[in-house]
Amino acid sequence: MTRTVVASATKEVVIGFDQPFCVIGERINPTGRKKLAAELEMGDFSTVEKDALEQVACGATVLDINSGAVFSNKMAEDPRYADNNFVEPPLMKELVERVQALVDVPLCIDSSVPGALENGLQAAKGRPLLNSVTGEEERLELVLPLVKKYDVPVVAISNDDTGISEDPDVRFAVAKKIVERAADHGIKPHDIVVDPLVMPIGAMGTAGLQVFSLVRRLREELGVNTTCGASNISFGLPNRHGINNAFLPMAAAAGMTSAIMNPVQLATTRKKYDEHIAKLAEMGIIIPDDIDPAVLAPLLGVGHMTGTPSKEIEAIKAADFLLNNDPSGANWIRFNKPAGGEGERGARGDREGRRRRRG
């Protein structure tokens, strides 16, 4: 049975066909997040720290750390900042150190810059996942020696020097090539997690069927674990969460063992909450000032004031139970505890809360 082991200093996570689905939290990534990139440029890591804590609280078992920031203002002052090879290595080190000081889950070191990958590997405690290698010759020659040197598993993305093929047989052949080239370096198949590349179903109607078929082949013929960027399947479509919620359990049933995704249902804004309270006031319903908005907001149907587990997480937990990767449904029951309790600590917190209310 193929098992890919990743670890932090204190916690081990196993990715495998008989294991609960591995959720790799994607939010620590400045690509496309201008506000986060601007914060990082100023040396502000508050959003990174919030995202790390929130993702783990909402169900991420591994955190992806991506250092692909663009420092536009510094670029104007110093032309070296136009080069990712200059920006990303020190930023990756800082990101890894800050995140692992807050949470104890394993990390996924994510960059296209070899120097950033190595800095992340040096800073990470335990056994991180490396993201990523492709079938491109230059990438194979740069990344596979790092995988061997640090004895870490790696995400293998099924594109090569010809680009991304729409033909699933070509993507399978690229994955097979990477596995074979990794073997030349003494890297075992169980340390390769293949991303077969999920196409948007809005552009290709067979995208879902392709992925399910590819995942089965990768499992049966190459014996490797798999992952994907889960939200790619719904790109450009309305109600993306609805599609994602169906896709993830179906992918898990086909044999997919992990996904890089957002585990957090984002919180409502204070502005939205205040607007709702103002509308109630216009109707003559006055809310006392001493009521905690975090408690009241979900009761009013406004949403939660803090991030909560996404519907995708709920779908994954249900799929684990149905696929018998959650024996006796213990994780499902824990996930559905009232008041968001989790494990003994959550149960104890509930009891303590009841004692305080009685007092």
Order of alpha helices (4+ residues) and beta strands (2+ residues): beta-beta-beta-alpha-alpha-beta-alpha-alpha-beta-alpha-beta-alpha-beta-alpha-beta-alpha-beta-alpha-beta-beta-alpha-alpha-beta-alpha-alpha-alpha
